[in-house]
Amino acid sequence: MKPAALCVSVLTALLLAGSGCAPKRQEPKEDTMETIVKSDLTDYAYSCADSAILVMSRERKVAQLFMPAIYAASDPYSLSKIKDYAKMGVCGLILLKGDSKSAAIIADSLGKWSATPPFLAIDAEWGLAMRLKDAPEFPINSRISEDADEEVLYEYGCEMARECRRIGINMVLGPVLDITSEGTYIGRRSFGADPERVSTLSIAYARGLESGNIVSVAKHFPGHGAATGDSHRVKPSIERSLQSLDSIDLQPFRRYIEQRLSGIMIGHLAFPAIDPQMLPAAVSRPVITDLLRNDLGFDGLVLTDAMNMPGAEGHGADQAIEAGADIILAPADTKREIDNIIAAIDRGDITENDIDIHLRRILFKKYLLKTGYNPETGVTDSIPGDLHSPEVARLRNRLR
């Protein structure tokens, strides 16, 4: 099917599915309208991605691998900086602390200024209030009720998706899949010490996010739970055996991958049992390409943790891309790191085909998000209600 015809087909399917006017068939066929729409939109998103790649310069392609961090503020200086990032052609932005009104202005401005649909991400491990001071507060993961189950966590994820879409956020850097233990750093950010409970609750939350057309990003692969140090300050080393990593830390990630969810963040942690060179996982080929891609079969988006953290000190974005990462989060100097990757291409350490493979994953997800379709609920509905409502308060009480 030609691209133009495909677009017509997609739009027609969307209108029919959204209006409830799908034609009745005299003889039922194996494919439902939902599977037809999903298949068409997948082809459409890949077609858009491939078309965009064809007309991008090398510099624009490389810029699409970066998501700088910025405070959720809408003052003239902040907006000017955001405009500069958009002109540079970055993949999107990560919101740091601020307020929801400014976040919405950033989302609108970034969308207008960007040549391709941008990602706008936020840490929402326990709701938007983790970053936005006027957003509804939810309990920290470690304080979620022991009675909380898969159903309520799925509802929680759906609510987070609704709140994100009202603002214009389309990616959540969560849930945390790390298994905590006594005296370790991850502590309150984790759903607990039981791999089964962590798997059930975190994946239900992620499914809720994605049912609302929000990209979830599970973290921190291969597992931050046993680290006694904080990778915001040092590079911790995880001294677990491969057997322990497989039976404990990797269990939630394996389940997340089985659900075909969207993204995984790589931590700044050394795993001698996986990589004898003890590189931070975010720049380790044995961790990303060998373990995550080849052994576990993950084909979604791979993001680094923030590259401006001391846990990644001495290592650059070019190393992360060589290791297999798709998106570089929060580099200390975005322009310099773009230049470093271009230099790596010139040296032959990275090929332009490597960049295209990463870029195709990124753009496919962006264009699929732009259609407003998700496999659980079909065409995305309108976004009723405000950020604070009786329904939100009732959900919060069910989680406590």
Disulfide bonds with the S-S distance in Angstrom:
none
